[in-house]
Every structure is written in structure tokens, then in C-alpha cells.
């Protein structure tokens, strides 16, 4: 860093970069937001409530759908503010699909979302541990599980269920966690249901299963959920409209 550049970094900020250094050290970086004030953070973690965090994502997506100019802190000043620590206000489990970029869909900038992405937005050890880190160490009040229209991983699971399809390498193992959602969607839709209806139902069921697993199976999330300090919510992204449908908010 240029020595002539003023900084306000102290030992407390340095501890905030512990995400990649070791999970034993809590991350307590302070990320101050430039004007206009967005997801404020005045301490070790965001000061937003779960509902406020969810409302920010909803408003961000509404702006995206309505083509409101994308005005978020992504400049040099912002990079310096968060270089040694992070204070995200939400964690997001999403799909790797290149058409589904969470920061863009929700109008957010650097340091605001803690994102876990893999094909089919499923949970494995790494994904679950990442979410638990975001909640337990970074103090995020919201976890969003985001599925999307025409998800390739869900489509692959449906083809396994309906056509006994097989896939090379590790792709088949990747699809395995989605199979229960595909089976349920096909069974509930019935044999005469349109294919796109079954597809959308399978995507939503896959999201619902991940939300339920996070709500019921994680000891790290159990306390914050019971105390009302955390929400785990599901959502479905429409590729054509750009709109995110939030569900399972209770």
C-alpha cells in the first residue's frame, strides 16, 4: 500500500480477515459504507435485523427489475475499507449458473454478501460450513437459498428420475442431492403436467429442502434462529423477468 495513502486500520480490523486464515479467530472487520448509506455496520457485525437485511435484498431486486441505475460502492475507496475485514449482512447459497450473479440481481457491492455457489445450490460439507461461518463468525442475520428457472443441475436430476440418465465424472454425484426434490416434484405434478411446471416445482422443492436442512440440522444456526437473530429464506429467480420470488420467510 502506498505509504502516503491515509488509513484507519487497527489490530481489531486485522482480525476481521480471519476467514481465510483460520476459523478459530472470529472475523470482526469494520466496513464503513460511503454515502449514500447502505447496509450500515457500526461494530463487529452488521447492525441490520433479519427483516431489514431481507428488505434490502427485495428492494435491490426490485431496482434491478425496473432498470434503476446500479449504484453501489465498488471503487478504490471501498476496497480499502474492507481490505482487512468484512461485515456482510447476508449469506447466500446460490447456483453456479453464469446468468445468476447475486450481487447484480440484488444491487449490492463489495463486502455486502457472503456467497456460496455450486451447481444446483445444494449443501455439502463446504457449503454448510461456509454458511455456518457466515452466521457464527461474521454475524450475518440472513441466509438466502436461491434457486433459478431452467437450472441445469435440476434438469439433470429430472432426467435421471424420468429417463434413467447417467452423467460422467463427478456430475452424477453432484446431482444426487437433488434427486429427492425431482422425485417429489414429478410425483405431485402427475403424469400429465407440463414439463416446465414440473421443472419449476423441482427447483422450488430443491430450495425448500436446503432451507429446511439449514433450519433444522445445523447446531451453529440453531441458537440464532431460536432467538430471532437469524432468518433462513428461500427464493426463486426468473431468468426471463429478472424477478426474485421470496418464499419460506416464516
GIRA-V83740 format. One record per backbone hydrogen bond with DSSP energy under -1.0 kcal/mol. CO is the residue of the C=O (numbers start at 1). NH is the residue of the N-H. If there is no record, write none. Layout:
CO,NH / CO,NH
This chain:
2,5 / 10,14 / 11,15 / 13,16 / 14,17 / 15,18 / 18,22 / 22,25 / 38,40 / 40,47 / 49,53 / 50,54 / 51,55 / 52,56 / 53,57 / 54,58 / 55,59 / 56,60 / 57,61 / 58,62 / 59,63 / 60,64 / 61,65 / 62,66 / 63,68 / 64,67 / 69,71 / 72,74 / 75,79 / 76,80 / 77,81 / 78,82 / 82,85 / 90,114 / 91,144 / 92,116 / 93,146 / 94,118 / 97,100 / 101,105 / 102,106 / 103,108 / 109,112 / 112,89 / 114,92 / 116,94 / 118,121 / 124,128 / 125,129 / 126,130 / 127,131 / 128,132 / 129,133 / 130,134 / 131,135 / 132,136 / 133,137 / 133,138 / 134,140 / 141,231 / 142,91 / 143,233 / 144,93 / 145,235 / 147,237 / 151,155 / 152,156 / 153,157 / 154,158 / 155,159 / 156,160 / 157,161 / 158,162 / 159,163 / 159,165 / 160,164 / 168,171 / 170,174 / 171,175 / 172,176 / 175,178 / 176,179 / 178,182 / 179,183 / 180,184 / 181,185 / 182,186 / 183,187 / 184,188 / 185,189 / 186,190 / 190,193 / 194,198 / 195,199 / 196,200 / 197,201 / 198,202 / 199,203 / 200,204 / 201,205 / 202,206 / 203,207 / 204,208 / 205,209 / 206,210 / 207,211 / 208,212 / 209,213 / 210,214 / 211,215 / 212,216 / 213,217 / 218,222 / 221,225 / 222,226 / 223,227 / 224,229 / 224,230 / 225,228 / 231,143 / 233,145 / 234,247 / 235,147 / 236,245 / 237,149 / 238,242 / 243,238 / 245,236 / 247,234
